[in-house]
């Protein structure tokens, strides 16, 4: 088992009445002037934003708002938020939404006190030194950003999608009311569940195979998401299973599933280029690429894939059968398992070249941990997924 240092400082408040605690939590963490950051119109149409503004007004908490965050959040919106926060002397950010809104909030938090171009952090030219405190009112369980140290942003110019990790951006609190997920479209629910599973699987598939308790936790989380997702797709207002998925979102990406192992995240990096180039939903892109990555590395790590087949998918002890079983699950919930299914056609040779060029930083960077992948490996996996 690998030595580890586990740090998960986010206060998590779950339940039907959890939203009522918002004002006191903001005040507890020093919020005086708040940026309320959100995405499209759903937060407003659902009445959630009105409720947030009403609670802030009644508590005497000053705020400004900035909406318009899109999936695969853009640098341009981050820059707009940085300018607004500086102008309005904001000292706390409240993210109302899912992973895209949270990551946009984190990037804004990094940039407010930084004198240079905030993209420097994603370009490797600088390391974050500070971040405004952030709270979350979660409406989409998927990215796990509410408890993670991760922040993924897409640069508009060239649609370059990259991630930065720092404990500085870990949210102060996350309010989670499972009822807020009842109206999520089925595709978004399924893509979110896939993302949750992948955050766990990217840590479970590790060269460290003796983290026994962490493995057991990961396997239980995966089995529960596999069990709960079809239920909520059929019965969207099933509170218990919505709650299970929401909690799994946080546990999958707060580093608990990494204790004693080592995250791989090759599939995530491969997918970031898919969603950057084609604008696809992140979870769907992960479903489309993972099986090809798994087949490509499987022969060197058979025992790990066999354990997954038996303990997670409940099939016979065969590495390939475990991969095929999870692909059947993805298909059953409406997720693609190849690039043509993801984008509606095969990617061209030029597009695959561009995917590899960006993912490998022009051949200068490898990805992965369980198996280190260079640009040639990336090309082979993309081509395998393109069939």
Buried (B, 14 or more C-beta within 10 A) or exposed (E): BBEBEEEBEBBBBBBEEBBBBBBEBBBEBEBEBBBBBBBBEBBBEBEBBEBBBEBBEEEEBEBBBBBBBBBBBBBEBBBBBBBBBEEBEBBBBBBBBBBBBBBBBBBBBBBBBBEEBBBBBBEEEBEBEEBBBBBBBBBBBBBBBBBBBBBBBBBEEEBBBBBBEBEBBBBBBBBBBBBBBBEBEEBBBBBBBBBBBBBBBBBBBBBBBEBEEBBEBBBBBBBBBBEBBBBBBEEBEBBEBBBBBBBBBBBBBBBBBBBBBBBBBBBBBBBBBBBBBBEBBBBBBBBBBBBBBBBBBBEEBEEBBBBBBBBBBEBEBBBBBBBBBBBEBBEEBBBBBBBBBBBEEBBEEEBBBBBBBBBBBEEEEBBBBBBEBBBEBBBBBBBBBBE
